[in-house]
Amino acid sequence: MDDGRPPRAAILVASMAITAGVAYLAFLLGAWGFDTRRYGQHEARLRKLLLANPRLDQVVQAFEAEGSPLVASASGPRELEQVAADRARDQKGEVVEKGARWPQTRVFAAGDMLYFIFFDETGVMRDFTLVSR
């Protein structure tokens, strides 16, 4: 007998598809929120550090002491291009552009992020770029 209602199996499949779609959306929003928070925390940290005008040796010592080792150095455009190509991936252009303004670049591994920190000719921190690992 056909009473005009969809079969029970169709209803079950449709409800499972809707549930999976809602779960996927929830995970997607959660990942976006986590990334936004993660970048925000690192960005705020480095902005605060930048305001202190620290010297190169102070930055290296502080990051080493907290377990964020120096993983690369660059002095000059050629070295900067190589370091950016090796470590900055999608943000290579930003790293090279910012680094071109300053003679020294240091890269630190801070958890799941890389800090590209740029220093002037006197060794004072002048800018930075964050790259997710």
C-alpha positions as a printed NumPy array, in Angstrom:
array([[ 0.   ,  0.   ,  0.   ],
       [ 1.306,  3.44 , -0.913],
       [ 0.143,  6.019,  1.614],
       [ 2.281,  8.872,  0.144],
       [ 4.908,  8.842,  2.889],
       [ 8.615,  8.295,  2.121],
       [ 9.997,  4.9  ,  3.129],
       [11.498,  4.59 ,  6.582],
       [14.99 ,  3.927,  5.141],
       [14.91 ,  7.232,  3.203],
       [14.013,  9.135,  6.359],
       [16.828,  7.42 ,  8.262],
       [19.397,  8.201,  5.524],
       [18.279, 11.84 ,  5.286],
       [18.43 , 12.34 ,  9.058],
       [21.913, 10.798,  9.202],
       [23.104, 13.074,  6.372],
       [21.723, 16.16 ,  8.124],
       [23.319, 15.117, 11.421],
       [26.685, 14.542,  9.716],
       [26.437, 17.943,  8.005],
       [25.691, 19.725, 11.282],
       [28.559, 17.876, 13.026],
       [30.954, 18.823, 10.199],
       [29.895, 22.472, 10.468],
       [30.438, 22.406, 14.245],
       [33.956, 20.972, 13.842],
       [34.731, 23.503, 11.112],
       [33.649, 26.417, 13.306],
       [35.574, 24.986, 16.253],
       [38.774, 24.702, 14.205],
       [38.329, 28.251, 12.908],
       [37.809, 29.535, 16.457],
       [40.853, 27.671, 17.739],
       [43.072, 29.025, 14.935],
       [41.807, 32.567, 15.484],
       [42.52 , 32.353, 19.201],
       [45.927, 30.74 , 18.633],
       [47.061, 33.394, 16.154],
       [45.661, 36.135, 18.395],
       [47.644, 34.948, 21.398],
       [50.928, 34.739, 19.478],
       [50.277, 38.073, 17.758],
       [49.553, 39.833, 21.072],
       [52.665, 38.318, 22.614],
       [54.949, 39.518, 19.829],
       [53.313, 42.974, 19.65 ],
       [53.989, 43.401, 23.357],
       [57.582, 42.278, 22.85 ],
       [57.982, 44.7  , 19.929],
       [56.872, 47.628, 22.119],
       [59.768, 46.886, 24.488],
       [62.329, 47.406, 21.667],
       [64.384, 44.375, 22.715],
       [67.827, 43.667, 21.361],
       [68.66 , 40.548, 19.366],
       [70.595, 38.884, 22.174],
       [67.742, 39.515, 24.635],
       [65.179, 37.968, 22.297],
       [67.337, 34.915, 21.597],
       [68.048, 34.396, 25.292],
       [64.406, 34.823, 26.337],
       [63.02 , 32.447, 23.719],
       [65.731, 29.848, 24.347],
       [64.989, 29.994, 28.104],
       [61.294, 29.302, 27.53 ],
       [61.904, 26.432, 25.136],
       [61.406, 28.259, 21.832],
       [64.721, 27.583, 20.092],
       [66.333, 29.584, 17.33 ],
       [65.918, 27.44 , 14.205],
       [67.233, 29.715, 11.44 ],
       [69.043, 32.992, 10.825],
       [69.347, 35.217,  7.796],
       [71.49 , 38.227,  7.051],
       [70.856, 39.769,  3.683],
       [68.379, 39.162,  0.881],
       [69.846, 35.914, -0.452],
       [69.807, 34.17 ,  2.937],
       [66.352, 35.591,  3.688],
       [64.97 , 34.178,  0.416],
       [66.346, 30.737,  1.294],
       [65.041, 30.752,  4.873],
       [61.62 , 31.975,  3.711],
       [61.47 , 29.306,  1.   ],
       [62.421, 26.592,  3.495],
       [60.189, 27.624,  6.377],
       [57.515, 30.206,  5.509],
       [55.555, 28.24 ,  2.878],
       [52.475, 30.295,  1.892],
       [53.755, 33.374,  3.718],
       [57.089, 33.483,  1.907],
       [56.159, 36.743,  0.159],
       [55.285, 38.478,  3.432],
       [58.485, 37.291,  5.106],
       [60.672, 38.426,  2.2  ],
       [58.862, 41.773,  1.941],
       [59.198, 42.591,  5.633],
       [62.685, 41.146,  5.878],
       [63.901, 43.266,  2.957],
       [63.529, 46.335,  5.19 ],
       [65.771, 44.949,  7.916],
       [69.262, 43.447,  7.752],
       [68.778, 40.57 , 10.217],
       [66.112, 37.905, 10.57 ],
       [65.816, 35.209, 13.202],
       [63.341, 32.327, 13.195],
       [62.131, 30.703, 16.418],
       [60.004, 27.578, 16.866],
       [57.332, 28.494, 19.417],
       [55.056, 25.506, 19.84 ],
       [53.055, 25.112, 16.65 ],
       [54.178, 28.471, 15.248],
       [57.32 , 29.927, 13.725],
       [58.257, 33.468, 14.686],
       [60.126, 35.383, 11.98 ],
       [61.592, 38.345, 13.846],
       [63.304, 41.193, 12.036],
       [66.068, 43.333, 13.543],
       [67.633, 46.611, 12.417],
       [71.348, 47.263, 11.92 ],
       [71.82 , 47.975, 15.643],
       [70.182, 44.659, 16.606],
       [66.847, 46.085, 17.828],
       [63.629, 44.193, 17.026],
       [61.582, 46.098, 14.42 ],
       [58.923, 43.725, 13.064],
       [57.723, 40.116, 12.948],
       [55.666, 37.611, 11.007],
       [53.892, 34.508, 12.336],
       [53.816, 31.283, 10.347],
       [51.82 , 28.229, 11.365],
       [53.799, 24.974, 11.277]])
